[in-house]
Amino acid sequence: MRDSGAVITFMRHRTDPERVEAYTAWSLVGSFVVVPIVALTVISSVNGFEGEHLPWASAYLAAALAQAGFGAWTSSRAIRRLREDVMVSPTVLMLNGALALLVAALALGLEAGSGLGGRAGGVALAFAVCLMALGTALPMRVLVLLSALGAAGVAVVAWSMAPDAPDADLRYLQPLPAFISVGVATIAIVASYRFSVWLLAVVWELDRTRTAHARLAVAEERLRFSRDLHDVVGRALSAVAVKSELASALAARGQEGALEQMGEVRDLAQETLKEVRGVVAGYRVADLGGEIEGARSVLRSAGTAVEIIGAEDGAGLPQGVQEALAWVVRESVTNVVRHAAAAHCTIELRVNPPGSARLEVRNDGVGRAPRARGGSGLAGLRERLAPLGGDLETTLDGEWYTLSAVLPVTEANTSTIERGPS
């Protein structure tokens, strides 16, 4: 129970790509556990642990265990490297091939058995384990070719052990069942491995794309803001520089007009300050309807199912209340995307005439979210709501986290909220 609880805790505190990676690694690497069991079955089918065959069978079993361990390590390494989008070292791949040839060579020392027992089964297991290890690192076309070569090798071994048939032509058909069964089995194994690895690669690529998209959005917004500041401030600062230089020159020559020029510089600076404040205010104004629609788009992009309730009721609220609630939507949804691995999120707006408006943002990502450091976002929201007589509450019910904002709907809240110092 303690181990299962540790696994659940481990998975909860990982992102979705990390959980897919962990599941894929455990599934593929765990499949190597059956290799020792199959090797023991192959040896036991020809009584390999008896008499003079014991040393040879023991050497084969030890080599098969080493191959399985190295193959599991190779698969785990290949899966981890998908996150950085790099290839597994060719040396590692060649070592897997060398181990497969060693195990196959040792398998030839086993007694011949019926079907895939004994010698033929030992060779088949060596090639199967090699393809399991390489299945996470090589393209499918290469794996199919290796599967065909491995099946051909097993068929040759089976043919060499087959008894003479009455009809010479039938002797050449005897290894055909072994070739078909080994070929189909190995191709099915490598196909399942390649599909799992491909799926994991797609998940990581989507995660990298989403991260890049978010960074580009931030960079674009910064560029827009810097462009606005340049347009407002650039012209004014150029005029201030010219007029200051002119006033300095007039004062140096003792001519009239320097005081007048400095007065114009002062007026221009005050006007520019107002324009900059207007740019900042415009940059920080939030619209309730726009924020709700933006939240829907952002959450869907993050893979979170969204339910919006009562958004149409916000259109009739005073401007100050709308703007305050818009900031609540923006901050809460930002926290959901950044700090919660939520599968569902609900944004509900309830207007209770004539007294108050209540906005609730609920998500179920608390149990799956990695721990995040505390921030000042909620404290900032409380500061924004306080001048309007509003309040902010947070509750936790199991894995559901709810942020609630309540604002009185009064005539006093028709103006926009205080935005802090500019």
C-alpha positions, 0 to 999 in steps of 0.5 A: 500500500505504501509503494502504491501511494508513493507511485500515485504521489509521484504521478500527481506531482508531474506534468502530463508529458512527464506522466506519459513518459513515466508510463511509457518507460515503465511499460517498455522497460518492464517488459524485459522482466520476462526475458529470464523466465523465457531463457529458463524455459528454453533451457529447461525444454532440453534439460540443459541444467543436467549433466555436462550441459550445465556450464554451457546453459549457465553461461547462456543464462548469464549472457541473456540476463546481461543482454536483458539488463543492458536492453532495459537500460538502452530503452530507458535512456532512449525514452529520456532522450526524447525530451531533449530530442537527441539520438542514442549513441551509435556505440550503445546500439552496436553494443546491443547488437554484439550482446545479441550475437554473443547470446545467439552463439551461446544458444547454439551450444544448447541441445536441439529441441522441438519447434522453438525449444532449445537451440532455436528458441535461444537464438530467437530470444537473443534477436527478440531482446535486441529488437526490443532494445533497439525498438526505442531508438531505430526507424521502423524500416530498419527494425523490420529489416532486422526482424526479417534477418533475425527470423531468417537466422532462427529458420536456418537453425531450425532447418539444421536441426530438422530430421531428414524428410522422406521428400527432399523438397519438403525438407526445405519447407520445414523451417518455414513455420519458425521463420513466419512465427518469429518474423511476425512476433518480432515485427509486432513487438517492434511495432508496439515499441515504435508506436509508444515511442512515437506517441511520447515524442508527439507529446513532448513536441506538443509541450515544446510547441505550447511553451514556445507559443506562450513565450512568443505571445509574451514577446509580442506583447512586450514588443507592442508595449515598447512600440507604444512607449516609443511612439509616445515618449520618443518624440517628446524626449527629442523635443525636450533635448532640442529645447533644452539645448536651445535654452542653454545656448541662449542663457550662455549668450545672455540672450532673452528667451531661455526662460521661455524655452525652459517653460516649454520644456516643463509643459512638454514634460508634464504633457508627456507624463500624462500620455505615458500614464494613459499608455500604462492605463490602457495597457492595464485595463481589463475587459470582463467579456474579453477576459472570459473569452480569452480564458476559454481559449487559453485553458483549452490550449492547455488541455483543460475542459472549460465551462462558462456559466452566466458570462452574459450577465456581466454586460449589465454590471457597472464599469468598475465592477466589470473591470475588477472581475476581469482582473480576477478572471485573468489572475485566477486563470493564469494561476490555473495554467501555471500552477495546476494540472487541471482537467476541468475548470469552471468560471461562473458569474452570478449577479444577485440584483440589486445587491452583489456580483459573485465570480467563482473560478473552480479547477480540479488540478490541486492534487495533480499540480506540482508545488509552486512558490507563493506569489503576490497575485492574490494579494494584489487582487484583494488590493484591487477589490478593497476600494470597491468594497469587494472580498476575495475567498479561496476554498479547497474541497478535495482536489477542487480549488475555488477562488471566489470574488464578491463585489457590491453592485452600487452606483459608487462602483461605476468608475474604473478601479484604482490601478496603482501608481503609474 
